[in-house]
Amino acid sequence: MLQIQIGAERAADADDWLERSTLGWRPGMSEDEAWEAGRGVWKFNADRALSQGEVQIINTEGMVLAVAKITGISKCGDRYALEGDLLRGDPRVGRSTPSPHLSRNPVTYI
């Protein structure tokens, strides 16, 4: 499984590849909003990410915000964004991840 940890919500750069106005996490955001905030744009090994099957978007406190099935990736300059099917209502959402995010990097493979 691929795990992406997102920090506190902040304004996105004007040239954001995914045309988002904000990045990161805020209390009360929906699974769809968490997926959009967390699916990109990151540096990672594209082949390895595709082989993971699923991705968890978590916040810095270790709470699962969204889970998606990875269906592809989009190249964004020297970085990537995930494409996928959000698994709305997944029972892991809203709970602490059983796999703590130990990496200093926002993207890790579990």
Backbone as a printed PyTorch tensor [residue, N CA C, xyz], in Angstrom:
tensor([[[  0.8430,  -1.1810,   0.0000],
         [  0.0000,   0.0000,   0.0000],
         [  0.8820,   1.2360,   0.0000]],

        [[  0.4680,   2.2230,  -0.7480],
         [  1.1040,   3.5240,  -0.7580],
         [  0.4090,   4.3760,   0.2960]],

        [[  1.1880,   5.1530,   1.0400],
         [  0.5990,   6.0270,   2.0520],
         [  1.1380,   7.4320,   1.8270]],

        [[  0.2340,   8.4060,   1.7890],
         [  0.6120,   9.8010,   1.6050],
         [  0.1070,  10.5970,   2.7930]],

        [[  1.0460,  11.2890,   3.4320],
         [  0.7220,  12.1040,   4.6010],
         [  0.6510,  13.5690,   4.1800]],

        [[ -0.4760,  14.2070,   4.4920],
         [ -0.6240,  15.6170,   4.1390],
         [ -0.7010,  16.4650,   5.4060]],

        [[ -0.1080,  17.6320,   5.3160],
         [ -0.0760,  18.5470,   6.4450],
         [ -1.2790,  19.4710,   6.4630]],

        [[ -1.1590,  20.5070,   7.2460],
         [ -2.2460,  21.4770,   7.4120],
         [ -2.5510,  22.1940,   6.1040]],

        [[ -3.8100,  22.5600,   5.9470],
         [ -4.2590,  23.2390,   4.7300],
         [ -3.5280,  24.5620,   4.5480]],

        [[ -3.1950,  24.8290,   3.2880],
         [ -2.5290,  26.0770,   2.9230],
         [ -2.8890,  26.3980,   1.4710]],

        [[ -2.6320,  27.6020,   1.0580],
         [ -2.9240,  28.0110,  -0.3210],
         [ -1.9960,  27.2850,  -1.2900]],

        [[ -2.5280,  26.8890,  -2.4140],
         [ -1.7300,  26.2630,  -3.4700],
         [ -1.0470,  27.3460,  -4.2910]],

        [[  0.0480,  26.9730,  -4.9240],
         [  0.7070,  27.8900,  -5.8470],
         [ -0.2070,  28.1580,  -7.0360]],

        [[ -0.0640,  29.3030,  -7.6420],
         [ -0.8970,  29.6710,  -8.7870],
         [ -0.7200,  28.7040,  -9.9560]],

        [[  0.4420,  28.0600, -10.0440],
         [  0.7100,  27.1470, -11.1550],
         [  0.5450,  25.6730, -10.7560]],

        [[ -0.3130,  25.3990,  -9.7830],
         [ -0.5570,  24.0160,  -9.3430],
         [ -0.9980,  23.1720, -10.5340]],

        [[ -0.3290,  22.0440, -10.7460],
         [ -0.6140,  21.1610, -11.8840],
         [ -2.0580,  20.6600, -11.8850]],

        [[ -2.6410,  20.5010, -10.7050],
         [ -4.0080,  19.9770, -10.6100],
         [ -5.0460,  21.0880, -10.4560]],

        [[ -4.5930,  22.3320, -10.5890],
         [ -5.4550,  23.5150, -10.5320],
         [ -6.2520,  23.6090,  -9.2430]],

        [[ -5.5990,  23.2370,  -8.1380],
         [ -6.2400,  23.3280,  -6.8190],
         [ -6.0020,  24.7070,  -6.2280]],

        [[ -6.9350,  25.1700,  -5.4280],
         [ -6.7580,  26.4600,  -4.7520],
         [ -6.0930,  26.2750,  -3.3890]],

        [[ -6.2720,  25.0960,  -2.7860],
         [ -5.6430,  24.7960,  -1.5040],
         [ -5.0200,  23.4030,  -1.5410]],

        [[ -4.0840,  23.1930,  -0.6420],
         [ -3.4320,  21.9000,  -0.4490],
         [ -3.5280,  21.5500,   1.0180]],

        [[ -3.4490,  20.2770,   1.3450],
         [ -3.3920,  19.8690,   2.7400],
         [ -4.7440,  19.5210,   3.3270]],

        [[ -4.7100,  19.3390,   4.6390],
         [ -5.8410,  18.8200,   5.3940],
         [ -6.4100,  19.8720,   6.3340]],

        [[ -7.7370,  19.8070,   6.5030],
         [ -8.4120,  20.6350,   7.5050],
         [ -9.5180,  19.7970,   8.1180]],

        [[ -9.8450,  20.0440,   9.3900],
         [-10.9360,  19.2930,  10.0200],
         [-12.2310,  19.4310,   9.2260]],

        [[-12.9640,  18.3370,   9.1340],
         [-14.2550,  18.3470,   8.4810],
         [-14.2440,  18.1560,   6.9790]],

        [[-13.0770,  17.9910,   6.3850],
         [-13.0720,  17.8250,   4.9310],
         [-13.6220,  16.4580,   4.5480]],

        [[-14.2210,  16.3740,   3.3800],
         [-14.8110,  15.1320,   2.8920],
         [-13.7240,  14.2050,   2.3470]],

        [[-14.0910,  12.9560,   2.1090],
         [-13.1610,  12.0110,   1.4950],
         [-12.7390,  12.5020,   0.1120]],

        [[-13.6850,  13.0520,  -0.6460],
         [-13.3710,  13.5730,  -1.9790],
         [-12.3450,  14.7070,  -1.8890]],

        [[-12.5320,  15.6030,  -0.9330],
         [-11.5920,  16.7110,  -0.7630],
         [-10.2210,  16.2000,  -0.3280]],

        [[-10.1860,  15.2110,   0.5550],
         [ -8.9140,  14.6350,   1.0060],
         [ -8.1930,  13.9530,  -0.1530]],

        [[ -8.9400,  13.2350,  -0.9850],
         [ -8.3530,  12.5780,  -2.1500],
         [ -7.7500,  13.6180,  -3.0840]],

        [[ -8.4930,  14.6750,  -3.3720],
         [ -7.9870,  15.7060,  -4.2780],
         [ -6.7530,  16.3950,  -3.6930]],

        [[ -6.7540,  16.6270,  -2.3970],
         [ -5.6110,  17.2760,  -1.7390],
         [ -4.3870,  16.3680,  -1.6980]],

        [[ -4.6030,  15.0650,  -1.5730],
         [ -3.4890,  14.1590,  -1.3450],
         [ -2.9730,  13.3800,  -2.5310]],

        [[ -3.6770,  13.3750,  -3.6570],
         [ -3.2840,  12.5070,  -4.7630],
         [ -2.0760,  13.0170,  -5.5480]],

        [[ -1.6780,  14.2360,  -5.3210],
         [ -0.5090,  14.7690,  -6.0310],
         [ -0.1770,  16.1410,  -5.5010]],

        [[  0.8130,  16.6860,  -5.9070],
         [  1.8320,  16.2980,  -6.8840],
         [  3.0920,  15.9440,  -6.0890]],

        [[  3.6170,  14.7150,  -6.3020],
         [  4.6760,  14.1610,  -5.4690],
         [  5.8240,  13.6000,  -6.2980]],

        [[  6.9760,  13.4740,  -5.6490],
         [  8.0890,  12.7210,  -6.2220],
         [  7.9830,  11.3080,  -5.6710]],

        [[  7.8530,  10.3300,  -6.5520],
         [  7.8650,   8.9320,  -6.1440],
         [  8.2400,   8.0730,  -7.3390]],

        [[  8.5050,   6.8020,  -7.0680],
         [  8.8210,   5.8440,  -8.1130],
         [  7.4970,   5.4180,  -8.7520]],

        [[  7.2780,   5.8140, -10.0010],
         [  5.9950,   5.5760, -10.6570],
         [  5.6500,   4.0900, -10.7420]],

        [[  6.6060,   3.2490, -11.1290],
         [  6.3340,   1.8160, -11.2380],
         [  5.9930,   1.2190,  -9.8820]],

        [[  6.7300,   1.6250,  -8.8800],
         [  6.4670,   1.0970,  -7.5400],
         [  5.1050,   1.5520,  -7.0250]],

        [[  4.7630,   2.8000,  -7.2720],
         [  3.4610,   3.3200,  -6.8350],
         [  2.3250,   2.5630,  -7.5140]],

        [[  2.4520,   2.3290,  -8.8170],
         [  1.4090,   1.6040,  -9.5420],
         [  1.2400,   0.1800,  -9.0310]],

        [[  2.3200,  -0.4280,  -8.5820],
         [  2.2580,  -1.8160,  -8.1100],
         [  1.6150,  -1.9430,  -6.7270]],

        [[  1.3740,  -0.8350,  -6.0440],
         [  0.8420,  -0.8710,  -4.6790],
         [ -0.6490,  -1.1900,  -4.6180]],

        [[ -1.3830,  -0.8730,  -5.6420],
         [ -2.8090,  -1.2100,  -5.6580],
         [ -3.7020,  -0.1890,  -4.9860]],

        [[ -3.3730,   0.2010,  -3.7600],
         [ -4.1950,   1.1710,  -3.0230],
         [ -3.3130,   2.2500,  -2.4170]],

        [[ -3.9560,   3.3590,  -2.1160],
         [ -3.2940,   4.4670,  -1.4290],
         [ -4.1770,   4.9290,  -0.2770]],

        [[ -3.5330,   5.2160,   0.8340],
         [ -4.1920,   5.8500,   1.9780],
         [ -3.6970,   7.2850,   2.0470]],

        [[ -4.6160,   8.2100,   2.1750],
         [ -4.2680,   9.6030,   2.4490],
         [ -4.4760,   9.7870,   3.9460]],

        [[ -3.4290,  10.1980,   4.6540],
         [ -3.5320,  10.3860,   6.1030],
         [ -3.0900,  11.8000,   6.4690]],

        [[ -3.5000,  12.2390,   7.6560],
         [ -3.0110,  13.5290,   8.1420],
         [ -1.7960,  13.2910,   9.0380]],

        [[ -1.2060,  14.3580,   9.5470],
         [  0.0120,  14.2320,  10.3470],
         [ -0.2370,  13.5790,  11.7010]],

        [[ -1.4990,  13.4240,  12.0840],
         [ -1.8390,  12.7380,  13.3330],
         [ -2.0820,  11.2480,  13.1060]],

        [[ -1.9810,  10.7900,  11.8500],
         [ -2.1410,   9.3800,  11.5320],
         [ -3.5660,   8.9360,  11.2630]],

        [[ -4.4990,   9.8860,  11.1210],
         [ -5.8810,   9.5220,  10.8160],
         [ -6.0350,   9.3330,   9.3050]],

        [[ -6.6990,   8.2490,   8.9230],
         [ -6.9680,   7.9800,   7.5090],
         [ -8.0900,   8.9110,   7.0460]],

        [[ -7.7980,   9.6860,   6.0000],
         [ -8.7550,  10.6440,   5.4560],
         [ -9.4630,  10.1170,   4.2200]],

        [[ -8.7740,   9.2750,   3.4540],
         [ -9.3390,   8.7150,   2.2280],
         [ -8.5320,   7.4940,   1.8230]],

        [[ -9.1960,   6.5670,   1.1360],
         [ -8.5510,   5.3800,   0.5780],
         [ -9.0060,   5.2760,  -0.8690]],

        [[ -8.0650,   4.9750,  -1.7660],
         [ -8.4120,   4.8530,  -3.1840],
         [ -7.6710,   3.6920,  -3.8190]],

        [[ -8.2820,   3.1290,  -4.8360],
         [ -7.6360,   2.1250,  -5.6780],
         [ -6.8500,   2.8920,  -6.7270]],

        [[ -5.5640,   2.6060,  -6.8670],
         [ -4.7180,   3.2930,  -7.8380],
         [ -4.9860,   2.7070,  -9.2200]],

        [[ -5.3420,   3.5860, -10.1700],
         [ -5.6080,   3.1360, -11.5330],
         [ -4.5950,   3.6670, -12.5350]],

        [[ -3.7800,   4.6260, -12.1160],
         [ -2.7830,   5.1900, -13.0130],
         [ -2.0860,   6.3700, -12.3740]],

        [[ -1.1970,   6.9690, -13.1510],
         [ -0.5050,   8.1700, -12.6930],
         [ -0.4550,   9.1700, -13.8390]],

        [[ -0.3200,  10.4450, -13.4780],
         [ -0.1400,  11.5150, -14.4540],
         [  1.2030,  12.1710, -14.1770]],

        [[  1.9700,  12.4260, -15.2180],
         [  3.2510,  13.1100, -15.0680],
         [  2.9890,  14.5990, -14.9510]],

        [[  3.6120,  15.2170, -13.9690],
         [  3.4610,  16.6500, -13.7040],
         [  4.8600,  17.2420, -13.5840]],

        [[  5.4950,  17.5260, -14.7240],
         [  6.8830,  17.9720, -14.7030],
         [  7.7690,  16.8290, -14.2410]],

        [[  8.5340,  17.0530, -13.1530],
         [  9.3910,  15.9940, -12.6130],
         [  8.7130,  15.2480, -11.4560]],

        [[  7.4250,  15.4200, -11.3180],
         [  6.6440,  14.7920, -10.2520],
         [  5.4450,  14.0660, -10.8500]],

        [[  4.6450,  13.4560,  -9.9520],
         [  3.5010,  12.6740, -10.4030],
         [  2.2660,  12.9570,  -9.5600]],

        [[  1.1130,  12.7080, -10.1590],
         [ -0.1660,  12.7140,  -9.4510],
         [ -0.8050,  11.3530,  -9.6660]],

        [[ -1.4490,  10.8470,  -8.6410],
         [ -2.1360,   9.5690,  -8.7400],
         [ -3.4940,   9.7390,  -9.4010]],

        [[ -3.8820,   8.7400, -10.1320],
         [ -5.2350,   8.6170, -10.6530],
         [ -5.8350,   7.4190,  -9.9230]],

        [[ -7.1160,   7.4570,  -9.6380],
         [ -7.6850,   6.3210,  -8.9310],
         [ -9.1680,   6.4420,  -8.6800]],

        [[ -9.6900,   5.3820,  -8.1090],
         [-11.0960,   5.3150,  -7.7380],
         [-11.1960,   5.4010,  -6.2220]],

        [[-11.7880,   6.4690,  -5.7400],
         [-11.9690,   6.6660,  -4.3110],
         [-12.8780,   5.5740,  -3.7560]],

        [[-12.4560,   4.9390,  -2.6750],
         [-13.2620,   3.8950,  -2.0330],
         [-14.0940,   4.5530,  -0.9340]],

        [[-15.1270,   5.2840,  -1.3550],
         [-15.9760,   6.0350,  -0.4190],
         [-16.5710,   5.1020,   0.6260]],

        [[-16.5300,   5.5490,   1.8600],
         [-17.1050,   4.7710,   2.9500],
         [-16.2280,   3.6260,   3.4240]],

        [[-14.9770,   3.5780,   2.9890],
         [-14.0710,   2.5200,   3.4490],
         [-13.9930,   2.5750,   4.9720]],

        [[-14.0540,   1.4290,   5.6570],
         [-14.0620,   1.4280,   7.1230],
         [-12.7850,   1.9630,   7.7630]],

        [[-11.7110,   2.0990,   6.9970],
         [-10.4590,   2.6530,   7.5480],
         [-10.5180,   4.1620,   7.7140]],

        [[-11.4060,   4.8130,   6.9520],
         [-11.5060,   6.2810,   6.9910],
         [-12.0310,   6.7190,   8.3570]],

        [[-11.3830,   7.7340,   8.9070],
         [-11.7740,   8.2680,  10.2070],
         [-11.1220,   7.5620,  11.3780]],

        [[-10.2820,   6.5810,  11.0880],
         [ -9.5750,   5.8300,  12.1430],
         [ -8.0820,   6.0420,  12.0100]],

        [[ -7.3830,   5.7520,  13.0710],
         [ -5.9190,   5.8110,  13.0210],
         [ -5.4030,   4.7010,  12.1260]],

        [[ -4.3970,   5.0140,  11.3370],
         [ -3.8130,   4.0020,  10.4770],
         [ -3.0860,   2.9600,  11.3340]],

        [[ -3.1970,   1.6850,  11.0000],
         [ -2.4520,   0.6640,  11.7400],
         [ -0.9750,   0.6610,  11.3590]],

        [[ -0.6160,   1.4340,  10.3230],
         [  0.7670,   1.5100,   9.8470],
         [  1.2640,   2.9370,   9.9930]],

        [[  1.8760,   3.2640,  11.1400],
         [  2.3430,   4.6330,  11.3560],
         [  3.2960,   5.0940,  10.2600]],

        [[  3.2060,   6.3420,   9.9190],
         [  4.0260,   6.9510,   8.8640],
         [  5.3680,   7.3380,   9.4900]],

        [[  6.3820,   6.5140,   9.2670],
         [  7.6770,   6.7240,   9.9080],
         [  8.6600,   7.5070,   9.0440]],

        [[  8.3260,   7.7220,   7.7910],
         [  9.2240,   8.4120,   6.8690],
         [  9.1600,   9.9230,   7.0650]],

        [[ 10.2820,  10.5880,   6.8020],
         [ 10.2860,  12.0540,   6.7950],
         [  9.6210,  12.5760,   5.5310]],

        [[  9.5560,  11.7460,   4.5050],
         [  8.9280,  12.1180,   3.2420],
         [  7.4130,  11.9140,   3.3340]],

        [[  6.6470,  12.7080,   2.5840],
         [  5.1910,  12.5480,   2.6380],
         [  4.6960,  11.2450,   2.0040]],

        [[  5.4760,  10.6560,   1.1160],
         [  5.0810,   9.4200,   0.4340],
         [  5.8940,   8.2540,   0.9710]],

        [[  5.2080,   7.1870,   1.3560],
         [  5.9080,   5.9750,   1.8090],
         [  5.1620,   4.7470,   1.3050]],

        [[  5.8990,   3.6620,   1.2360],
         [  5.3450,   2.3770,   0.7660],
         [  5.2520,   1.4480,   1.9690]],

        [[  4.0900,   0.8410,   2.1600],
         [  3.8820,  -0.0550,   3.2960],
         [  3.7470,  -1.4750,   2.7830]]])
